[in-house]
Every structure is written in C-alpha cells, then in structure tokens.
Amino acid sequence: MPELPEVETARRGIAPYLEGQRIKKVIVRDSRLRWPIPDELPALMKGKVIATVTRRAKYLLLALPKGTTIMHLGMSGSLRIIDAKEPALLHDHVDIVLTSGKALRFTDPRRFGCVLWEPGKPEQHKLLAHLGPEPLGNDFDGERLFQCSRKRKAPVKTFIMDNKVVVGVGNIYANEALFAAGIRPDRQAGAISRQRYQLLADQIKQVLAKAIEQGGTTLKDFVGGDGKPGYFKQELKVYGRGDQPCTSCKKSLIEIRLGQRSTVFCNSCQS
C-alpha cells in the first residue's frame, strides 16, 4: 500500500501539471471504488481551475473554487500525468482531462482507493476530521508521543501507526524508525520514556524525509506521478529482511506479526 512518502512523491509529480489548469471534463469509467464515486463529481469539476494540489496524511486534495476533490490510492492505486488521447486500459477508472491536453489518470486494480468530493473545508470531511498531526510538521514531537502513550498497553509499533496519534507512519516506516531509535516494536507504548520518545519522533521525521527524497519505496505496485519507481527500498534496514543479518550487529533479524502486519527487528540492537 502506498504510504505517506509515496503519496507525497505522487503529489510532487502531478502538482506542476495540475495547479492553475482548467478541467475540460472528468471521465469516470468505473465508480465502484472503496466508496462509490459521486455521480455528480464530473459536473462539479468540469470547467473549474485547480488552485492547489496538497496532501493530508495519505489523501491528496485538489482544491477547486467551491470544493475539494479527495483522492486516496488504496492498496494498489496510482496517478499518472498522460496525454489525454492515450487509450485507457482495464483498471484506468478515472481521467481528469485538462484544457492543456494533459490528463490525470487514476488507476486502481484492486479498487480500494477513492475519489470523493467535499463542498466545505476539506478538514471537515469524515475521513479527515479526526486525523492527528503531520509527522513532518511542527505539531509532532516526542512530547506528543509521550503524552498520548500514557497508560497505553498496545505495542509501540501499533501505537505510532494510529492515525489519531500521528498520520502517515505506515508499516514500512514504523519498522525502520523503531530500528533507528533502538526500540523494540513489541514494547508497551506506555512503558517508554519521554527521552526515548523524543528520539523516536526524530527518527520518524528523518526516515520519512529520506524516503520522500528517494521517491518512496517500490515493493510491488507503486510508481510516482512520472511513472517511475521509488528507490528507498535500497535503504531499508529491517523491513522485509527477516532472518537476514542486522546491518549494525550482523545477528539475524527476527520477524513476528503485530496487528496482523509483518514486523522485523533486531533483538540485540533494539530494547
């Protein structure tokens, strides 16, 4: 599933082609996504100028004069800038066609993504209303993690993946940040000190920033807005490396399941 760095990479790839451009038409070939695409969406977007393309958590927001189009890539979705005349393939569900002759194509083989409409402020939408702070913003730090974690018995990895605590720390980057901070992913969130949470918050920021710089992580499906894969996979220290040597101590990494997700850590370097 595309995580925050992949979505931010997609945003940076498509924004220069969309911002300030007028929408000629919206083609919906299949509205049956995770939530049905509203029937009125093409009419609401037609003829409007896209003011900005921003991101909130893993959602992309296309700001129009009287509303916002909210997009999510789901598990296998992608967005590409194409020539508007390029023929559509089986899983190309939506085209936002611009008067420039380009189009934004939304492709989603598994149909777990979404393309929705919010007529008011985007933060009022039910999918965005209860989200925590952005991990790369000033509202997120170790003190927030420490305060939110008090009396929490859940594993710390599950805790930092809670979007009400902080958004966008998906499975890949939770593994990597915990390794960098030297914290076992199965430790109780409420048992970790303020000092160690400050280190963890710093590592979350560093890992995500580096992943964005590398264009995200391509494991199977993800490509950026330019159709190119992300290269952060080459930087992974633990994720997907169960039973392989730790990059620090050379002992075998351990792989377990936490919250039904693969979790890899070093029993020597993390405590």
NORGI-V886657 format. One record per pair of residues at least 12 apart in sequence whose C-alpha atoms are under 10 Angstrom apart, sorted by the first residue. I is the first residue (numbers start at 1). J is the second residue. Records with the same first field share a line. If there is no record, write none. Layout:
BEGIN
I: J + J
END
This chain:
BEGIN
1: 73 + 74 + 75 + 76 + 77 + 112 + 170 + 171 + 172 + 218 + 219 + 220 + 221 + 222
2: 58 + 72 + 73 + 74 + 75 + 76 + 77 + 78 + 170 + 172 + 216 + 217 + 218 + 219 + 221 + 222 + 223
3: 57 + 58 + 59 + 73 + 74 + 75 + 168 + 169 + 170 + 171 + 172 + 173 + 208 + 216 + 217 + 222
4: 55 + 56 + 57 + 58 + 59 + 134 + 135 + 167 + 168 + 169 + 170 + 173 + 208 + 211 + 212 + 216
5: 57 + 58 + 168 + 169 + 170 + 173 + 207 + 208 + 209 + 210 + 211 + 212 + 213 + 214 + 215 + 216 + 217 + 230 + 232
6: 58 + 73 + 78 + 208 + 211 + 212 + 214 + 215 + 216 + 217 + 218 + 222 + 223 + 224 + 225 + 229 + 230 + 232
7: 55 + 56 + 57 + 58 + 59 + 60 + 72 + 73 + 78 + 79 + 168 + 212 + 215 + 216 + 222 + 223 + 224 + 225
8: 54 + 55 + 56 + 57 + 58 + 59 + 60 + 211 + 212 + 213 + 215 + 216 + 224 + 225
9: 211 + 212 + 213 + 214 + 215 + 216 + 223 + 224 + 225 + 226 + 230
10: 55 + 60 + 73 + 78 + 79 + 80 + 212 + 215 + 216 + 222 + 223 + 224 + 225 + 226 + 227
11: 53 + 54 + 55 + 59 + 60 + 61 + 62 + 79 + 224 + 225
12: 53 + 54 + 55 + 212 + 215 + 224 + 225 + 226
13: 79 + 80 + 81 + 215 + 224 + 225 + 226 + 227
14: 53 + 79 + 80 + 81 + 104 + 224 + 225 + 226
15: 50 + 51 + 52 + 53 + 54 + 62 + 81 + 225
16: 52 + 53
17: 53 + 81 + 98 + 100 + 102 + 103 + 104
18: 49 + 50 + 51 + 52 + 53 + 62 + 81 + 96 + 98 + 100 + 102 + 103 + 104
19: 49 + 50 + 51 + 52 + 53 + 62 + 63 + 64
20: 48 + 49 + 50 + 51 + 52 + 53 + 64
21: 47 + 48 + 49 + 50 + 51 + 52 + 97 + 98 + 99 + 100 + 102
22: 45 + 46 + 47 + 48 + 49 + 50 + 51 + 64 + 97 + 98 + 99 + 100
23: 42 + 45 + 46 + 47 + 48 + 49 + 50 + 64 + 96 + 97 + 98 + 99 + 100 + 101 + 102 + 103
24: 42 + 45 + 46 + 47 + 48 + 49 + 96 + 97 + 98 + 99 + 100 + 101 + 102 + 103
25: 42 + 43 + 44 + 45 + 46 + 47 + 48 + 95 + 96 + 97 + 98 + 99 + 103
26: 41 + 42 + 43 + 44 + 45 + 46 + 47 + 94 + 95 + 96 + 97 + 98 + 103 + 104
27: 41 + 42 + 93 + 94 + 95 + 96 + 97 + 105
28: 41 + 42 + 92 + 93 + 94 + 95 + 96 + 106
29: 88 + 90 + 91 + 92 + 93 + 94 + 95
30: 90 + 91 + 92 + 93 + 94 + 111
31: 93 + 94 + 111 + 114 + 115
32: 93 + 111 + 112 + 113 + 114
33: 74 + 93 + 108 + 109 + 110 + 111 + 112 + 113 + 114 + 115
34: 72 + 74 + 110 + 111 + 112 + 113 + 114 + 115
35: 111 + 112 + 113 + 114 + 115 + 116
36: 113 + 114 + 115 + 116
37: 94 + 114 + 115 + 116 + 117
38: 115 + 116 + 117
40: 117
41: 69 + 115 + 116 + 117
42: 96
44: 64 + 66 + 67 + 68 + 69 + 117 + 119
45: 64 + 65 + 66 + 67 + 68 + 69 + 96 + 117
46: 96 + 97 + 98
47: 98 + 99
48: 63 + 64 + 65 + 66 + 98
49: 62 + 63 + 64 + 65 + 98
50: 62 + 63 + 64 + 65 + 68 + 69 + 98
51: 63 + 64 + 65 + 68
52: 64 + 68
53: 68 + 69
54: 70
55: 70 + 71 + 134
56: 70 + 122 + 123 + 128 + 131 + 133 + 134 + 167 + 168
57: 72 + 128 + 131 + 132 + 133 + 134 + 135 + 163 + 166 + 167 + 168 + 169
58: 71 + 72 + 73 + 74 + 128 + 167 + 168 + 169 + 170
59: 71 + 72 + 73 + 74 + 113 + 114 + 115 + 127 + 128 + 168
60: 72 + 73 + 115
61: 115 + 116 + 117 + 118 + 122
62: 117 + 122
63: 118 + 121 + 122
64: 119
65: 119
66: 118 + 119 + 120 + 121
67: 117 + 118 + 119 + 120 + 121 + 122
68: 116 + 117 + 118 + 119 + 120 + 121 + 122 + 125
69: 114 + 115 + 116 + 117 + 118 + 119 + 122
70: 114 + 115 + 116 + 117 + 118 + 122 + 125 + 127 + 128
71: 106 + 113 + 114 + 115 + 116 + 117
72: 106 + 112 + 113 + 114 + 115 + 116
73: 106 + 107 + 108 + 111 + 112 + 113 + 114 + 115 + 222
74: 108 + 109 + 110 + 111 + 112 + 113 + 114
75: 108 + 109 + 110 + 111 + 112 + 113 + 221 + 222
76: 107 + 108 + 109 + 110 + 111 + 112 + 113 + 220 + 221 + 222 + 223
77: 91 + 92 + 106 + 107 + 108 + 109 + 110 + 111 + 112 + 113 + 114 + 221 + 222 + 223
78: 92 + 105 + 106 + 107 + 108 + 109 + 113 + 221 + 222 + 223 + 224 + 225 + 227
79: 92 + 94 + 95 + 104 + 105 + 106 + 107 + 108 + 222 + 223 + 224 + 225 + 226 + 227
80: 95 + 103 + 104 + 105 + 106 + 107 + 223 + 224 + 225 + 226 + 227 + 228
81: 95 + 96 + 97 + 102 + 103 + 104 + 105 + 106 + 224 + 225 + 226 + 227
82: 95 + 97 + 101 + 102 + 103 + 104 + 105 + 225 + 226 + 227
83: 97 + 98 + 100 + 101 + 102 + 103 + 104 + 105
84: 96 + 97 + 98 + 99 + 100 + 101 + 102 + 103 + 104 + 105
85: 97 + 101 + 102 + 103
86: 102 + 103 + 105
88: 105 + 107
89: 107
90: 107 + 108 + 109
91: 106 + 107 + 108 + 109 + 110 + 111
92: 105 + 106 + 107 + 108 + 109
93: 105 + 106 + 107 + 108 + 109 + 111
94: 106 + 107 + 108 + 115
95: 107
104: 225
105: 225
109: 221
128: 163
129: 164
130: 163 + 164 + 165
131: 162 + 163 + 164 + 165 + 166 + 167 + 168
132: 162 + 163 + 164 + 165 + 166 + 167 + 168
133: 163 + 164 + 165 + 166 + 167 + 168
134: 163 + 165 + 166 + 167 + 168 + 169 + 205
135: 165 + 166 + 167 + 168 + 169 + 201 + 202 + 204 + 205 + 206 + 208 + 209
136: 166 + 167 + 168 + 201 + 202 + 204 + 205 + 206 + 208 + 209
137: 205
139: 166
140: 165 + 166 + 167 + 201 + 202 + 205
141: 166 + 197 + 198 + 199 + 200 + 201 + 202 + 204 + 205
142: 193 + 194 + 195 + 196 + 197 + 198 + 199 + 200 + 201 + 202
143: 194 + 195 + 197 + 198 + 201
144: 165 + 166 + 194 + 197 + 198 + 201
145: 159 + 160 + 165 + 166 + 189 + 190 + 192 + 193 + 194 + 196 + 197 + 198 + 200 + 201
146: 189 + 190 + 191 + 192 + 193 + 194 + 195 + 196 + 197 + 198 + 201
147: 190 + 194 + 197
148: 160 + 164 + 165 + 189 + 190
149: 165 + 188 + 189 + 190 + 191 + 192 + 193 + 194 + 197
150: 188 + 189 + 190 + 191 + 192 + 193
151: 188 + 189 + 190 + 191
152: 188 + 189 + 190 + 191
153: 187 + 188 + 189 + 190 + 191
154: 186 + 187 + 188 + 189 + 190 + 258 + 259
155: 184 + 185 + 186 + 187 + 188 + 189 + 190 + 191 + 258 + 259
156: 174 + 178 + 183 + 184 + 185 + 186 + 187 + 188 + 189 + 190 + 191 + 192
157: 169 + 170 + 171 + 174 + 175 + 177 + 178 + 183 + 184 + 185 + 186 + 187 + 188 + 189 + 258 + 259 + 263
158: 170 + 171 + 174 + 185 + 186 + 187 + 188 + 189 + 258 + 259 + 261
159: 174 + 185 + 188 + 189 + 190
160: 174 + 178 + 185 + 189 + 200 + 201 + 204
161: 173 + 174
168: 208
169: 204 + 205 + 207 + 208
171: 239 + 261 + 262 + 263
172: 217 + 233 + 236 + 238 + 239 + 240 + 261 + 262 + 263 + 264
173: 203 + 204 + 205 + 207 + 208 + 211 + 217 + 236 + 238 + 239
174: 200 + 203 + 204 + 207 + 208 + 239 + 263
175: 204 + 236 + 237 + 238 + 239 + 240 + 262 + 263 + 264 + 265
176: 203 + 204 + 207 + 208 + 235 + 236 + 237 + 238 + 239 + 263 + 264 + 265
177: 199 + 200 + 201 + 202 + 203 + 204 + 205 + 206 + 207 + 208 + 237 + 238
178: 199 + 200 + 201 + 203 + 204 + 238 + 264 + 265 + 270 + 271
179: 200 + 203 + 237 + 238 + 239 + 264 + 265 + 266 + 269 + 270 + 271
180: 199 + 200 + 202 + 203 + 204 + 206 + 207 + 237 + 238 + 269 + 270
181: 196 + 197 + 198 + 199 + 200 + 201 + 202 + 203 + 204 + 269 + 270 + 271
182: 196 + 199 + 200 + 265 + 266 + 267 + 268 + 269 + 270 + 271
183: 196 + 197 + 199 + 200 + 265 + 266 + 267 + 269 + 270 + 271
184: 264 + 265 + 266 + 267 + 268 + 269 + 270 + 271
185: 256 + 258 + 263 + 264 + 265 + 266 + 270 + 271
186: 256 + 257 + 258 + 263 + 265 + 271
187: 271
207: 232 + 235 + 236
208: 232
210: 232 + 235
211: 230 + 231 + 232 + 233 + 235 + 236
212: 230 + 231 + 232
213: 230 + 231 + 232
214: 229 + 230 + 231 + 232 + 233 + 234 + 235
215: 228 + 229 + 230 + 231 + 232 + 233
216: 229 + 230 + 231 + 232 + 233
217: 229 + 230 + 231 + 232 + 233 + 234 + 235 + 236
218: 230 + 231 + 232 + 233 + 234
219: 231 + 232 + 233 + 240
237: 253 + 264 + 265
238: 253 + 254 + 255 + 263 + 264 + 265 + 266
239: 253 + 255 + 262 + 263 + 264 + 265
240: 253 + 255 + 262 + 263 + 264
241: 253 + 254 + 255 + 263 + 264 + 265
242: 254 + 255 + 256 + 262 + 263 + 264 + 265 + 266
243: 255 + 264 + 265 + 266
245: 266
246: 265 + 266 + 267 + 268 + 269
247: 266
248: 266 + 268 + 269
249: 266 + 268 + 269
250: 266 + 268
251: 266 + 267 + 268 + 269
252: 265 + 266 + 267 + 268
253: 265 + 266 + 267 + 268 + 269
254: 266 + 267
END
